[in-house]
Amino acid sequence: MDEELNTTYVTLDGYIEVNKYRYVYFCIIFTLYIIIICSNSTIMYVIWIHKNLHEPMYIFIAALLLNCLLYSTTIYPKLLIDFLSEKQVITYSACLSQFFMFYTLGSSEFFLLAAMAYDRYVAICKPLEYPTIMNKTTVSIFLVVSWLIPAFHVAVQAIGSAEATLCNFNLKGIFCNNAVYTLQCVRSRLIIVFGLVALIDLTILPLLFIVFTYTNIFIISYQSCKEIRKKAAETCLPHLLVLISISCLSIYDVSIARVESDFPKIARLLMTLQIVFYHPLFNPFIYGLKMKEISKQLKRFFCHPRIITCINYEC
């Protein structure tokens, strides 16, 4: 009983006419969540069962799709519960947990895309050294770093926010992003300084590395034969499209948290929905259609169910 009395609840104030459209909202979100689970899981499964896809690039793609699944699971189940609830509330501790997962997974995408950029650079610019450089140990290190470094940075901010005093208990949003800072009476110096460090370490530096790497790839490809240019375009274009997608997501998120309090509620909701809907559906679509090998195996998978038990089956 004492624990219930001491629990701090935050009201999620970003919903519009939930009581009127709750079942419509629920059906839409539930359908999208199922599509996200099925599309991402299918490609991950195809990569897993086909040994010819057990290469660094496809392993990083599978990790990126796993990120999408975890990212969606951080947000969608709570949305579904809220649509069917009389009050859209969340405990402050659960809110910070959602905040931690949201930014850890979002930031890790930049690191995974940086690892994929380096992989493409070695494959195209140093093909003879590729097996030596991009071995299992290197791939494992990249994967661990991609998740641990963002987790550490975001954990510091989450712990700092947990110690903060709250003066506001209405969050202008439908889930806990960096708008949680608006709940605090005073934002501590630790959060401000480390927030800037996190922005540089988790977004700006990986982004600069990716741009620099792909610039080198395109310069070298342009000076090479037509076959090399074609290979670079086929394998790098999907990664660049996903990079643009996650960058837009980040801009949306920062914009939502920084807009004035009198910003139209419907506009704020629509901007938030871009984050919830767009990216988790975009990744499997891009990699499923634009990556030649994955697309080919997906066609086999759906056209010939026997491939589940006979991986080397030819159409």
N, C-alpha and C positions, 0 to 999 in steps of 0.2 A: 504493500500500500504506500509506504514511504517513497519507494522508487517511482511509483506512478505520479505522486505529488511533485517530485523533484524533476520529472522529465519535462524538457522544454520542447514544445510543439511549434512548428512553423507552418503557416498557411500558404499554400501555393495559389497565388492570386492571378495566375496568367490565363486561366480558363475562361471561356465565353459561353454563357447559356448552357452549362453542363446539364442542368435539370431537364431542359427541353430536348437536348439532342444526345443525351448520354448513350443511348443504344446505337445511334448512328456512329458516334465517335468510337464506341467500343468495337463495332463490327469492322470499321475501316482500319483501326490500329491493329486489331487481332489478325485481320487478313494480311496486312503488310508485314507483321511480325512473322507469320507463317512463311510468307514468300521469302523474307530475308533468311530465315533459318534453312529453308529448303535449297535456295539458290547457292548460298555460301557453303553449306554442308556438302552439296552435290559435287562442287568443284574440288573441295578438300578431299572428298572420298575418291574422286577420279585420280587426283594426284597421288594419293596414298596407294591405290591398288596397281598403278602402272609404274613399273620399275624404270622405264625410260623417262619418267617425269621426276625421278629422284635426283634432281640436279639442284644446285644452289638457287637458281632463279625461281624455280617452281616451289622450292621449300619456303623461300621468302614470300612468295605469293600466297601459299597456304597459311603462313603466319599472319599475313595481312588480312586474309579472310576470317581467320580465327579471331583476330582483333575486332572485326565487324560484328561477329556473333556475340562476343562478350560485351562490346559497346552497346549493342541493341538490348541485350539482356539486362544491362544496367539501367536502362530507361523504360523500355516497353512494359514489362510486368507492372511497374508502379503506375504507369499511365492507365493501364487497364483496370487496376484496382480503384484508382481515383475516379474514373468515369462511372463506376457503379456505386461509389460512396456518396453519402449525403454531404460530407465535408472533405475537401481536398487538403489534407494535412500530412505532415511528416515530422518525425522527431528530429531534433537538431543533429543528433549523433548519426542517424541514418542519412540525413541530408549531407553531412560531411563525408560519409562513406561513398555516397553516390558521386559527390564532387571528386573524391580521390580516384575512383574508378574511371570516371568520365575523362579526366585530364591525363591520367596515366596512359590509358589506351589511346587517346587522341594524340598525345605527344609521341608515343612509341611508333605511330605510323610514319612520322617524319624520319625516325631512325631506321625503320625498315626500308623506307624508300631510299634513304641514303646508302644503305647496304646493297640494295638492288642496283643503284646507280654505279657503285664501285664494282659490283659483279659484272655489269654490262661493259664497263670500262676495261676490265681485265680481259673479258671474253673477246672484245672487238679489237682492242689496241695491243694486247699482249697474249694472243691466243696460245702460243707455245708454252707460256708460263702458267696458263689458267689452271690445269690440274694441280699444280704445286701450290699456287697461292690460295685458290678457293677450295681447300680440302675440308673435311668434316669438322676439324678443330676450328678453323676460321669461321665457318658457318655457325657453329655452336656459340662461339664468342660473340658474333654479331647479334644472334638472337637473344642471348642473355643480357648483353649491354642494352639492346633496344627496349627491354622491359624494365631492367633494374634501375637505370639512370633516371628515366621519367618517374618511376615509383618513388625514388628517394627525394627528388625535387618536390613532387606534389605532396608527399607525406609531411614535409616540413611546413608547408603552407596549411595543410589540413590540421596538423597538431597546433599550430599557431592560432588558427581560427577557433579551435576547440577551447582554448584558454581565454578567448576574447569575451568581453561583456556585450550582451545584446540589448539594443534599444528599440529594435523594430522586429516584428514577428510575422510580417507579411512579405513574402518573396514574390517579386513581380516576374513570374515565370511558371512553367509547368514541370520543371525539374531543377535540380541544384547544380547550376554552373557557377561562374565567378560572380553572379549576382548575390551570392551569400555574403559578400563583403559589405553590401548595403545594409545588412542586418546589424552590423557591429556599430557600437557607439563611436569608437575610435579605432581606426586600422593601425595596428602596431607597426613599428619600424621594421621589425623582422619580416612581416608579411610584405611590406612595400619593397624592401631591398631584395628579398629572396624571390619575390614575384618578378622583378626585373631580371635577376640572374636566370630564373627559369625561362623567361621569354627568350633570352639570348641563347642559353644552352639547348633548350628543347625545340626551338622553332627557327630562329635566325641562323644559327651556325649550321644545322643540318640542311637548311634551305640553300644557303650559300654554297655548301659543299656539293649539293645535288646540281645546282646551276653550273658551277665550275666544271664538274665531272662531265655533264652532258654537252657542255660547250666544247670540251676537249674531244669528246667522242665524235661530234658532228664535224669538227675541223679535220680530224684524222680521216673520217669516213669520206668527206668531200674530196680529199686528196687521194683516196684509194679507188679501187675499181668499182664497177656498178654493183657487183654482188655484195661487197662489203657495205655499200650505201643502203642496199635493200635490206640486208640483215639488221643494220642499225635502226632503220625506220620501223621495221616490223616488231622488234623487241623493245625499243625505247619509247615509242609512241604511247602504248598503254600505260606505262609508268608515269609519263609526263601528264597524261590525262587525269590519272589518279592524284598526282601531285597538285594539279590545279584544283581538283575537287576538295582535297583536304585543306588547301590554302583558303579557299572560299569559305569552308566551314569555320576555320579559325577566325577569319575576318567577321563573319556573321556573329560568332560567339562574343568577340570583343565589342562589336557594335551594340549588341543587345544589352550588355552589361553597362555600357557607357552612355546610352541614350538617356535623355532627360526623363524625369518621372511623368511629365505630361505627354509623353510620346503615345500616340493612339494604341490602345490595347490590342485591337485587331491586327495592326501592323506588327506589333511586337510578337504576337502569337504566330503570324505567318512567317516571320523571320526565324523563330524558334523551330517551326516545323521543317524548315529547310535543313536544319541540323539533324532532326530526328529521322526524316524520310530519305533525303537525297543520297547521302554518302553510303549507307549500308546497302542500298540497292544498286548503286553505281558501280562499285568495285566488281561484284560477280558478273555484271553485264559486260563491263569492259574486258575483263580477263577471259570470260567465256567466249566472247565473239572475236576479240582482236588478237589473242594469243593463238597462233596457228595450231600448235600441238594440243593445247587444251581443247580448243574448238573441235579438232578432229576426234579426240577421245570422247568428248561429250556426245558427238553424233553417233559414235559406235555404242556408247553407253545406252542411249535412248532408243536407237534403232535395233539393237541386238541385246536384249536382257541377259543372254547367255554369257556376256562378257564379265558378269559378276563372278562367275565360276571359271571362266576361261579367258584370262586376261589377254592372251596373245591371239584371240580370235580375230580373223580378218573379214571385213565386209565383202 
